[in-house]
Amino acid sequence: MSKRTRHDLEALAYHAKPNPGKIQVVPTKKYATQRDLALAYSPGVAAPCLEIQQNPAEAYKYTSKGNLVAVISNGTAVLGLGNIGPEASKPVMEGKGLLFKIFADIDVFDIEVDTENIDEFINTVKNIAPTFGGINLEDIKAPEAFEIEKRLKEELNIPVMHDDQHGTAIISAAALINALELAEKQIEDVQIVVSGAGAAAISCTRLYMSFGAKRENIVMLDSKGVIRQDRPSLTSQKAEFATTKKIDTLGDAMHNADVFIGLSTSDIVTPKMLNSMAKNPIVFAMANPDPEITYDLAIKTREDIIMATGRSDTPNQVNNVLGFPFIFRGALDVRATTINEAMKKAAVVALAELAKEPVPEQVNIAYGETRLTFGSDYIIPKPFDPRLIAKIPPAVAKAAMDSGVAQFPIQDWEKYEETLLDRMGADNKIVRLLFNRARLNPKRVVFAEADQLDVLKAAQIVYEEGIAHPILLGNKKQIERLKEQLEFEADVPIIDPKDEDHIEQKNKYGEVFWKQQERSGQTLLSAQKLMRERNYYAAMMVNEGDADALITGYSRSYPSIVKPMLDLIGLAPGSTRIATTNVMITRRGPLFLSDTAININPTAHDLIKITQMTSGVMKMFGITPVMAMLSYSNFGSSKDQTATKVREAVSYLHRRHPDLSVDGELQTDFALNSDMLRANFPFSKLANKKVNALIFPNLESANITYKLLKELNKAESIGPIMMGLRKPVHIIQFGASVDEIVNMTAVAVIDAQQKEKK
């Protein structure tokens, strides 16, 4: 092979040359020149084709196979809907693919197979398997699902898992291990009742037994009642768990039972049954959407109960998303030939252990908790816990290596963990966390320009998503016309400050404002006249408690809005000025930029305040601040005033706030490249940290940078977030997109939640 051909092959490679311990990351390929296109297709693409012909494993190097999973179903057991066919199953399969990508950065093709014949289905999957690094079987009815998975695992050399069987088993097993610890019981001693005998129930019970549960202590029921050995025509799976006990009903089975596992149907467990259970009963009512017994009824019936459900609105949700993305991530990263029992058990143990570790503040914030701690209401991690990606895949990968099914063993585990975290850097998980937290306690938000189509669209979204209760300000006829156009039928308040219907309220607001400003040249008449202006009226609504937060700025210049907000709202206690920060959702994760909109040329004292306020906002987001104060110089290399003011601010912060992770002055590349910083300035407080906030020396540099990132890199922006005002008032950028307005509304709601606590 010529040097040129070898060079072209390396340029085409999706991954670095295989090297144990170094994870393979798929970079973006160039496609700007004719040579780039020739490499991507003809004639250059022939070289990797020939390489793969000689060694099929090279497909992992030159193609996306190693990060591609097929989600495959025939639609015979879709959710709780039953056999609805392959086409009808497609939305579920596409949704599953999205979860793979969101939680583990795994690419997915969903494939719906139009056959219920086992051999035809298996042959179809086998024939397309060379495309994929793994196979996720989904929503296939039992007992066919057992044979399909078994044969595919035997006949393919890539990871295969039927998530309906093993996903619930893995998550519930982790929850059971922790629940038993809290109940001070041993798994080999407890009496277990399993309601349901489908794929998930069978798999759950088998996995519990692998952790020590005894077959003679298990009673399983199906729709006909207790599965007993004397019942005729049992499937092999049901026969495996048939009991010799002379009982027939769920009520009989529940007497003195320690554990109830529900994978059946709603409302079959009664308070009487619960009261008949042993001390400290463990009840996993996982039927969806309605459990075998509601959470509220169960905890009302038994104070000593430890309960889990499949629902997100109760503690201890048994959610498969805690498992499958991370299990496949670990399996793919070591090129496992299968997903075996050792790998599944490793995931169980890792999940159980994670629930006992201190919970990051951002998880507490996301779920509206003061402090999540291991206990009866927290026995399994939350789905949005950012530690899952760095905890579960390594455990699965190690188990694959230890059990001999890994073809690409990892040696540098620290590097692997860092790579896993970096995979999620481009994800906009922070936006979902914002929305989730806002929904926990939605607030009344005034949209001061609701007669603008995009603003009204945003108001409709936050209403329908449960993020906020919108109050619409503007021309009433225009708003009603646009609402009809958008089919926004909700009965939400509409206020036109110029409408005489609100004269009494305007006069009241005007009088309050006049009294605040009576020694500033304001007359009562002029104050009341100002209340005809939407931003003054909206600000007074927030000021007087008639609304909780305000969104404005879509159609007016920033300076024209800042003044009325300062006049009416004023500074928060302890604040000496206002400033703004923008959150950019970048490939490396969320990056805060300050000050992007207010302070043109801040002094050293101003920079100190801006840094402190930015730190506060970041903590509101649940993010630990690591802040670089920027300049065109590094650590005293320039004596110019623009650099020395940054140096003075840093010096003050180091003296007065030594626990704050901040340093400077720094050039941007050194701030963002930790290797460069560590090599050249090892003394820096940021040398071994990942910077997530940049404090700029002036407005010009901050605003230009934020808009460059937004337009050139298509980085999503949340902001500008107003800092230092007494009330939750946020001024969006002129012409902001609908998504930006929605994001800022979530911020405004959380800001209102925080101020309410104070």
C-alpha positions in Angstrom: 0.0 0.0 0.0 1.4 3.4 -1.0 2.1 6.1 1.6 -0.5 8.3 -0.1 -3.1 5.6 0.2 -2.2 5.0 3.9 -2.5 8.7 4.5 -5.9 8.8 2.8 -7.0 5.9 5.0 -6.0 7.7 8.2 -7.9 10.8 7.0 -11.0 8.7 6.4 -10.8 6.9 9.7 -13.8 7.6 12.0 -11.6 6.7 15.0 -8.1 6.9 16.2 -6.0 3.8 15.6 -7.1 1.2 18.1 -5.2 1.6 21.3 -6.4 -0.1 24.5 -7.3 2.5 27.0 -8.0 5.3 24.6 -11.6 5.7 23.6 -12.5 6.3 20.0 -14.3 9.5 19.2 -15.9 10.3 15.9 -14.7 13.7 14.6 -16.4 15.7 11.8 -14.9 15.0 8.4 -13.8 17.8 6.0 -15.8 18.1 2.8 -14.6 21.4 1.4 -12.4 20.4 -1.5 -12.6 17.9 -4.3 -10.0 15.8 -2.5 -12.2 15.7 0.6 -15.1 14.4 -1.6 -12.9 11.9 -3.3 -11.8 10.5 0.0 -15.4 10.3 1.2 -16.6 8.5 -1.9 -15.0 7.6 -5.2 -12.2 6.8 -5.7 -10.7 7.3 -2.2 -13.4 5.3 -0.4 -12.2 2.1 -2.1 -9.1 2.0 0.2 -11.1 1.5 3.4 -13.4 -0.9 1.6 -10.5 -3.1 0.8 -9.1 -2.8 4.3 -12.4 -3.9 5.8 -12.6 -6.8 3.3 -9.3 -8.0 4.6 -10.3 -7.4 8.3 -14.0 -6.9 9.0 -13.1 -5.4 12.4 -11.7 -2.4 10.6 -15.4 -1.3 10.0 -15.2 0.1 13.5 -12.3 2.3 12.5 -13.5 3.6 9.2 -17.3 3.7 9.7 -19.8 4.8 12.3 -20.7 1.1 13.2 -19.2 1.3 16.6 -21.6 4.0 17.8 -24.7 2.8 16.0 -27.5 0.8 17.6 -30.6 -0.6 15.9 -33.9 -0.3 17.9 -36.0 -3.1 16.4 -39.6 -4.1 17.0 -42.5 -5.9 15.4 -45.0 -3.9 17.3 -46.5 -6.9 19.2 -46.3 -5.5 22.7 -46.1 -1.7 22.5 -46.3 0.0 25.8 -49.6 -0.9 27.4 -51.3 -0.9 24.0 -50.6 -4.5 23.0 -50.2 -5.8 19.5 -50.7 -2.6 17.4 -48.4 -3.5 14.5 -45.0 -2.3 13.3 -46.1 1.1 11.8 -47.9 2.1 15.0 -44.8 1.1 17.0 -42.6 3.6 15.1 -43.2 6.6 17.4 -42.1 4.6 20.4 -39.0 3.3 18.6 -38.0 6.8 17.4 -38.5 8.1 21.0 -36.2 5.3 22.2 -33.6 6.4 19.7 -33.8 10.0 21.0 -33.2 8.7 24.6 -30.1 6.8 23.4 -28.7 10.0 22.0 -29.7 12.3 24.8 -28.4 10.2 27.6 -25.4 8.4 26.1 -24.6 10.0 22.7 -25.4 6.8 20.8 -26.8 7.0 17.3 -29.8 4.9 16.4 -31.7 3.6 13.4 -35.2 2.4 14.4 -36.4 -0.6 12.4 -40.0 -1.9 12.4 -40.2 -5.5 11.1 -43.6 -6.6 9.6 -43.7 -10.2 10.8 -44.7 -12.2 13.8 -42.9 -15.3 12.6 -39.9 -15.9 14.9 -37.7 -17.3 12.2 -38.5 -14.5 9.8 -37.8 -11.9 12.4 -34.5 -13.4 13.5 -33.3 -13.7 9.9 -34.2 -10.1 9.2 -32.1 -8.9 12.2 -29.2 -11.2 11.3 -29.2 -9.9 7.7 -28.9 -6.3 8.7 -26.6 -6.8 11.7 -23.4 -5.9 9.9 -24.6 -2.3 9.9 -24.7 -2.0 13.6 -22.6 -2.1 16.7 -25.5 -3.3 18.9 -29.2 -4.4 18.7 -31.9 -3.2 21.1 -35.0 -5.4 20.8 -38.1 -3.6 21.9 -41.8 -4.2 22.5 -42.0 -7.9 21.4 -44.5 -10.0 23.1 -43.8 -13.0 25.3 -43.0 -15.9 25.0 -41.6 -15.2 21.5 -39.4 -12.5 22.9 -37.4 -15.0 24.9 -36.6 -17.2 22.0 -35.8 -14.2 19.7 -33.3 -12.7 22.1 -31.8 -16.1 23.0 -31.1 -17.1 19.4 -29.8 -13.6 18.4 -27.4 -13.6 21.3 -26.1 -17.0 20.2 -25.9 -16.2 16.5 -24.5 -12.6 16.5 -21.2 -11.3 17.9 -22.5 -7.9 18.8 -24.4 -6.8 21.9 -28.1 -7.7 21.9 -30.6 -6.9 24.6 -34.4 -7.0 24.8 -34.9 -3.9 27.0 -38.4 -4.8 28.0 -37.0 -7.9 29.7 -33.8 -6.6 31.2 -34.2 -2.8 31.6 -36.9 -3.0 34.2 -35.1 -5.9 35.8 -31.8 -4.0 36.2 -33.4 -0.8 37.5 -35.8 -2.6 39.9 -33.0 -4.9 41.1 -30.9 -1.9 42.1 -33.9 -0.4 43.9 -34.6 -3.7 45.6 -31.0 -4.1 46.9 -31.2 -0.7 48.5 -34.8 -1.1 49.8 -33.8 -4.4 51.5 -30.9 -2.6 53.1 -33.2 0.1 54.5 -35.7 -2.6 55.6 -32.8 -4.5 57.3 -33.7 -7.7 55.4 -31.6 -10.2 53.5 -32.6 -11.1 49.9 -32.3 -14.8 50.5 -34.8 -14.6 53.3 -37.6 -12.5 51.9 -40.9 -13.7 50.6 -41.5 -12.1 47.1 -44.8 -11.8 45.3 -44.6 -11.1 41.5 -47.8 -9.9 39.8 -47.3 -10.5 36.1 -45.7 -13.2 34.1 -44.6 -11.4 30.9 -41.1 -10.8 29.6 -40.3 -8.1 32.2 -41.6 -10.1 35.2 -39.8 -13.2 34.2 -36.5 -11.3 33.7 -36.9 -9.4 36.9 -37.4 -12.5 38.9 -34.4 -14.3 37.3 -32.2 -11.3 38.1 -33.3 -11.1 41.7 -32.5 -14.8 42.0 -29.0 -14.2 40.6 -28.5 -11.8 43.6 -29.7 -14.4 46.1 -33.5 -14.6 46.1 -34.7 -18.2 46.7 -37.1 -19.8 44.2 -39.1 -21.4 47.0 -39.8 -17.9 48.4 -41.3 -16.5 45.2 -44.9 -16.6 44.2 -45.8 -15.4 40.7 -49.2 -14.6 39.4 -50.7 -14.0 35.9 -54.2 -13.0 34.8 -55.5 -16.4 36.0 -54.1 -16.1 39.5 -51.2 -17.8 41.3 -49.0 -19.9 39.0 -49.0 -23.3 40.6 -47.2 -26.5 39.6 -50.5 -28.3 39.3 -51.8 -25.9 36.7 -51.9 -27.5 33.2 -50.3 -26.1 30.0 -47.8 -23.8 31.5 -45.2 -22.2 29.3 -41.6 -23.2 30.2 -41.0 -19.7 31.6 -44.1 -19.8 33.8 -43.3 -23.4 34.9 -39.9 -22.1 36.0 -41.6 -20.1 38.8 -44.6 -22.3 39.6 -45.2 -22.7 43.3 -46.1 -25.7 45.3 -48.0 -23.5 47.8 -51.8 -24.2 47.9 -52.9 -20.6 47.3 -54.9 -19.1 44.5 -55.3 -15.4 44.8 -53.2 -12.2 45.1 -54.6 -11.7 48.6 -53.4 -15.1 49.7 -50.0 -14.5 48.3 -49.6 -11.1 49.9 -50.1 -12.5 53.5 -46.7 -12.0 55.3 -44.9 -11.2 52.1 -41.9 -8.9 52.3 -41.8 -7.7 48.7 -44.4 -7.0 46.0 -43.3 -6.6 42.4 -46.1 -5.3 40.2 -45.8 -5.6 36.4 -49.4 -6.3 35.6 -52.4 -3.9 35.8 -53.8 -1.0 37.8 -55.6 -1.0 41.2 -55.3 -4.7 42.0 -53.6 -4.2 45.4 -55.9 -3.1 48.2 -55.1 -1.5 51.6 -56.2 -4.8 53.2 -53.5 -6.7 51.2 -50.9 -4.1 52.2 -51.7 -4.4 55.9 -51.3 -8.2 55.6 -47.7 -7.8 54.5 -44.7 -8.2 56.8 -43.0 -5.3 58.7 -41.3 -2.7 56.5 -42.9 -4.0 53.2 -41.3 -3.2 49.9 -43.8 -2.4 47.2 -42.8 -1.8 43.6 -46.0 -1.0 41.7 -44.7 -0.6 38.2 -47.7 -0.9 36.0 -47.9 2.1 33.7 -49.4 4.6 33.5 -51.5 3.6 36.6 -49.8 1.4 39.2 -51.2 -1.6 41.0 -51.9 0.7 44.0 -51.4 4.4 43.9 -48.5 5.9 45.8 -50.7 8.2 48.0 -52.9 5.3 49.1 -50.0 3.0 49.8 -48.1 5.5 52.0 -51.3 6.4 53.7 -52.0 2.8 54.5 -48.5 1.8 55.7 -46.1 4.3 57.3 -43.3 1.7 57.2 -43.6 1.1 53.4 -40.8 1.5 50.9 -42.4 2.1 47.6 -41.4 2.6 43.9 -43.6 3.1 40.8 -43.1 3.6 37.1 -44.3 7.2 37.4 -42.2 10.4 37.3 -44.5 12.2 39.8 -43.7 10.0 42.7 -40.4 9.1 44.5 -38.3 6.2 43.3 -39.4 6.0 39.6 -38.3 2.7 38.0 -37.3 4.2 34.7 -35.5 2.1 32.0 -33.6 5.2 30.9 -31.4 4.7 33.9 -30.2 1.5 32.2 -30.2 0.9 28.5 -28.3 4.0 27.2 -25.5 3.5 29.7 -25.3 -0.3 29.3 -25.0 -0.1 25.5 -22.5 2.8 25.9 -20.2 0.5 28.0 -20.7 -2.5 25.7 -20.0 -0.5 22.6 -16.9 1.1 24.0 -15.2 -2.2 24.6 -16.7 -3.8 21.5 -18.4 -6.4 23.6 -19.6 -9.5 21.7 -22.7 -9.7 23.9 -24.4 -8.2 26.9 -24.1 -11.0 29.5 -25.3 -11.5 33.1 -22.1 -10.1 34.5 -22.6 -6.8 32.7 -26.2 -6.5 33.7 -25.3 -7.3 37.4 -22.5 -4.7 37.2 -25.1 -2.1 36.1 -27.3 -3.1 39.0 -24.6 -2.7 41.6 -23.4 0.6 40.1 -26.9 2.1 40.2 -27.4 0.9 43.7 -24.1 2.4 44.9 -24.7 5.7 43.1 -28.0 6.2 45.1 -25.9 6.2 48.3 -23.4 8.8 47.2 -23.9 12.6 48.0 -26.3 14.0 45.4 -25.0 17.0 43.3 -26.8 20.2 44.0 -27.9 20.5 40.4 -29.9 17.3 40.8 -31.5 18.6 43.9 -32.4 21.8 42.0 -33.7 20.0 39.0 -36.1 17.9 41.1 -37.1 20.7 43.5 -35.5 19.0 46.5 -33.7 20.7 49.4 -31.4 17.7 49.8 -31.9 14.2 48.3 -30.3 11.6 50.5 -30.4 7.8 50.5 -33.6 6.7 52.2 -37.1 5.3 51.6 -37.9 8.2 49.2 -34.6 7.9 47.3 -33.4 4.3 46.6 -32.4 4.8 43.0 -30.8 7.7 41.2 -32.8 10.3 39.2 -32.8 10.0 35.4 -31.2 13.5 35.0 -28.3 12.8 37.4 -25.2 13.8 35.3 -23.1 11.2 37.1 -24.8 8.3 35.4 -22.8 8.6 32.2 -19.5 8.3 34.1 -20.7 5.6 36.6 -22.6 3.0 34.7 -20.7 2.5 31.4 -17.3 2.0 33.1 -18.9 -0.6 35.4 -20.4 -2.4 32.4 -17.2 -2.2 30.4 -15.1 -3.6 33.3 -17.6 -6.5 33.6 -17.3 -7.2 29.9 -13.5 -7.3 30.2 -13.5 -9.5 33.3 -16.0 -11.9 31.7 -13.9 -12.2 28.5 -16.4 -10.7 26.0 -14.6 -7.4 25.4 -12.6 -7.1 22.2 -11.2 -3.6 22.8 -10.2 -3.4 26.5 -9.9 -0.1 28.2 -6.7 0.6 30.3 -6.8 4.3 31.0 -10.0 4.6 33.1 -9.6 8.2 34.0 -9.3 9.1 30.3 -12.3 7.0 29.6 -14.4 8.8 32.2 -13.3 12.1 30.9 -14.3 11.1 27.4 -17.7 10.0 28.6 -18.3 13.4 30.3 -17.1 15.2 27.1 -19.6 13.2 25.0 -22.4 15.0 26.8 -20.9 18.4 26.5 -22.8 19.3 23.3 -26.1 18.2 24.9 -28.6 20.8 26.0 -29.4 18.9 29.1 -29.2 22.1 31.1 -32.3 23.3 29.2 -34.3 20.2 30.2 -33.2 20.7 33.8 -34.4 24.3 33.7 -37.8 23.2 32.3 -38.1 20.4 34.8 -37.4 22.7 37.8 -39.7 25.4 36.5 -42.6 22.9 36.2 -42.3 22.0 39.9 -43.5 25.5 40.9 -44.7 27.5 37.8 -45.0 31.3 38.3 -47.1 34.1 36.8 -45.0 35.6 34.0 -45.9 38.9 32.2 -45.1 38.9 28.5 -44.9 42.7 27.8 -45.0 42.2 24.0 -47.6 39.5 23.7 -49.0 41.1 20.5 -45.9 39.9 18.7 -46.3 36.5 17.1 -43.1 34.9 18.4 -43.7 36.2 21.9 -47.2 34.7 21.9 -45.8 31.4 20.5 -43.4 31.3 23.4 -46.2 32.1 25.9 -48.3 29.3 24.4 -45.4 26.8 24.7 -44.6 27.7 28.4 -48.3 27.4 29.2 -48.7 24.0 27.4 -45.4 22.7 28.9 -46.5 23.8 32.4 -43.4 26.0 32.8 -45.3 29.2 33.6 -48.7 30.9 33.9 -48.6 33.6 31.2 -50.1 37.0 31.5 -50.4 38.6 28.0 -49.8 42.4 27.6 -50.4 44.4 24.4 -53.1 45.2 21.9 -56.0 43.0 23.0 -57.6 42.6 19.5 -54.2 41.7 18.0 -53.5 39.2 20.7 -56.9 37.5 20.3 -56.4 37.4 16.5 -52.9 35.8 16.9 -54.2 33.4 19.5 -56.9 32.2 17.1 -54.2 31.8 14.4 -52.1 29.7 16.7 -55.1 27.7 18.1 -54.0 28.9 21.5 -57.4 28.4 23.2 -56.3 28.6 26.9 -58.1 31.2 29.0 -55.2 33.3 30.1 -55.3 36.9 31.2 -55.0 39.6 28.4 -54.3 43.2 29.5 -54.0 46.2 27.2 -52.5 49.0 29.3 -54.0 51.6 26.9 -57.5 50.2 27.3 -59.7 52.3 29.6 -61.0 49.1 31.2 -57.9 49.1 33.3 -58.0 52.8 34.3 -58.4 52.0 38.0 -55.4 49.7 38.0 -53.3 52.2 36.1 -54.2 55.0 38.5 -53.3 52.8 41.4 -49.9 51.8 39.9 -49.3 55.4 38.9 -49.9 56.6 42.5 -47.5 54.0 43.9 -44.9 55.0 41.4 -45.4 58.7 42.1 -44.9 58.3 45.8 -41.6 56.4 45.0 -40.5 59.2 42.7 -42.2 62.3 44.2 -38.8 64.0 44.9 -37.5 63.2 41.4 -39.6 65.6 39.5 -42.5 63.2 38.9 -46.1 64.4 39.1 -49.0 62.1 39.9 -50.5 62.8 36.4 -47.2 62.0 34.6 -46.8 58.9 36.7 -50.3 57.7 35.8 -49.7 58.5 32.2 -46.5 56.4 32.2 -48.6 53.4 33.2 -50.1 53.4 29.7 -46.6 52.2 28.6 -46.5 48.4 28.7 -43.1 48.1 30.3 -44.0 50.5 33.1 -47.3 48.7 33.6 -45.7 45.2 33.5 -43.0 46.3 35.9 -45.5 47.6 38.4 -47.4 44.3 38.2 -44.3 42.5 39.4 -43.5 45.2 41.9 -47.0 45.0 43.5 -47.2 41.2 43.5 -49.8 40.9 40.7 -47.3 38.9 38.7 -44.1 37.0 39.7 -41.8 37.8 36.8 -41.5 39.8 33.6 -40.2 39.1 30.1 -39.7 42.0 27.7 -37.3 43.4 25.1 -38.4 41.6 21.9 -39.3 44.6 19.9 -37.5 47.5 21.6 -33.9 48.5 22.1 -32.2 47.2 25.2 -31.3 50.7 26.7 -34.9 51.9 26.3 -36.1 49.1 28.5 -33.4 49.1 31.1 -34.3 52.6 32.4 -37.9 51.8 33.4 -36.8 48.6 35.0 -34.2 50.5 37.1 -36.7 53.2 37.9 -39.5 50.9 39.0 -37.8 47.7 40.2 -34.6 48.9 41.6 -31.5 47.1 42.8 -31.6 44.0 45.0 -30.4 44.4 48.6 -26.6 44.5 48.6 -26.3 45.2 44.9 -24.5 48.3 43.6 -25.2 47.8 39.9 -26.9 45.5 37.4 -25.2 43.2 34.9 -26.1 40.4 32.6 -24.8 36.9 31.8 -25.5 34.7 28.8 -25.4 30.9 29.0 -24.1 29.4 25.8 -24.8 25.7 25.2 -21.5 24.7 23.6 -19.8 21.4 22.6 -17.8 21.6 25.9 -20.9 22.1 28.0 -22.7 25.2 29.4 -20.5 28.4 29.3 -21.5 31.6 31.1 -20.4 34.9 29.5 -20.5 38.2 31.5 -21.3 41.1 31.1 -23.0 40.9 27.7 -25.4 43.8 27.8 -25.1 46.5 30.5 -21.7 47.7 31.6 -19.7 49.3 28.8 -16.3 49.7 30.5 -16.5 48.3 34.0 -14.0 49.2 36.6 -12.1 46.7 38.8 -14.8 47.1 41.4 -17.5 46.5 38.8 -15.8 43.4 37.6 -15.7 42.1 41.2 -19.4 42.6 41.5 -20.1 41.1 38.1 -18.0 38.0 39.0 -19.9 37.5 42.3 -23.3 37.9 40.6 -22.3 35.4 37.9 -21.3 33.0 40.5 -24.7 33.3 42.2 -26.6 32.7 38.9 -24.4 29.6 38.1 -25.3 28.2 41.5 -28.9 28.9 40.8 -28.4 26.6 37.7 -26.8 24.0 40.0 -23.4 24.5 38.4 -20.2 24.9 40.5 -18.5 28.1 39.1 -15.0 27.9 37.6 -14.4 31.4 36.3 -11.7 33.0 34.1 -11.4 36.8 34.0 -10.3 37.6 30.5 -7.9 40.1 28.9 -5.5 40.3 26.0 -2.7 39.5 28.4 -1.7 36.7 30.8 -0.9 37.2 34.5 0.8 40.6 34.3 2.3 40.4 30.8 0.8 43.9 30.1 0.9 47.0 32.3 -1.9 48.7 30.4 -4.9 49.9 32.5 -7.3 47.5 30.7 -5.3 44.6 31.9 -4.4 45.9 35.3 -8.1 46.4 36.3 -8.7 42.7 35.7 -5.6 41.9 37.8 -6.8 44.1 40.6 -10.2 42.5 40.6 -8.7 39.0 40.7 -6.4 40.0 43.5 -9.3 41.2 45.6 -11.3 38.0 45.0 -8.4 35.9 45.9 -8.0 37.7 49.2 -11.6 38.1 50.2 -13.1 35.0 48.6 -10.4 32.3 48.5 -12.8 29.5 48.0 -14.1 30.9 44.7 -12.5 29.2 41.7 -11.5 32.3 39.7 -8.3 33.5 38.2 -6.8 35.9 35.6 -6.1 38.0 33.8 -6.1 35.4 31.1 -6.3 35.2 27.3 -9.3 33.2 26.1 -7.4 30.3 24.6 -5.5 29.7 27.8 -8.7 29.9 29.8 -10.5 27.3 27.7 -7.5 25.0 27.1 -6.5 23.4 30.4 -3.5 21.6 28.9 -2.1 24.9 27.7 -2.8 26.6 31.0 -1.3 23.8 33.0 1.9 23.7 30.8 2.5 27.4 30.9 1.0 28.6 34.2 0.8 25.6 36.6 0.4 28.0 39.5 -3.1 29.1 38.3 -6.1 28.2 40.4 -7.7 27.0 37.2 -4.8 24.8 36.0 -6.5 21.5 36.7 -10.1 22.6 36.2 -12.6 23.0 33.4 -13.6 26.7 33.1 -17.3 27.2 32.7 -17.6 31.0 33.0 -15.8 33.9 31.2 -15.8 37.4 32.7 -15.0 40.0 30.0 -13.1 43.3 30.6 -15.7 45.3 28.7 -19.2 45.1 27.1 -17.8 45.2 23.6 -15.8 42.0 23.8 -18.5 40.1 25.7 -21.3 41.0 23.4 -19.3 40.3 20.2 -18.1 36.9 21.6 -21.6 35.8 22.6 -23.1 36.7 19.2 -20.2 35.1 17.3 -20.7 31.8 19.2 -24.4 32.0 18.6 -24.2 32.6 14.8 -21.0 30.8 13.8 -21.1 27.8 16.0 -24.9 27.8 16.3 -24.6 27.6 20.0 -27.9 27.9 21.8 -28.1 30.9 24.1 -30.0 31.5 27.3 -29.9 35.1 28.1 -29.1 37.8 28.7 -29.9 36.9 32.3 -30.4 40.1 34.3 -28.4 40.2 37.6 -28.7 42.6 40.5 -32.4 43.6 40.2 -34.8 43.4 43.1 -37.4 41.4 41.2 -37.3 38.7 38.5 -37.2 41.0 35.4 -35.5 39.7 32.3 -34.9 41.6 29.1 -34.4 39.4 26.0 -32.4 40.5 23.0 -34.2 42.4 20.2 -35.8 39.8 17.8 -35.0 36.8 20.0 -36.2 33.4 18.7 -39.1 31.6 20.2 -36.8 29.0 21.8 -34.7 31.8 23.4 -37.9 33.4 24.8 -39.1 30.0 26.2 -35.6 29.4 27.8 -35.6 32.8 29.4 -39.1 32.3 30.7 -37.9 29.2 32.5 -35.0 31.2 34.0 -37.5 33.9 35.1 -39.6 31.3 36.8 -36.6 29.8 38.6 -35.4 33.3 39.5 -38.9 34.0 41.0 -38.7 30.7 42.9 -35.4 31.7 44.4 -36.5 35.2 45.4 -39.6 33.7 46.9 -37.5 31.6 49.3 -35.6 34.7 50.4 
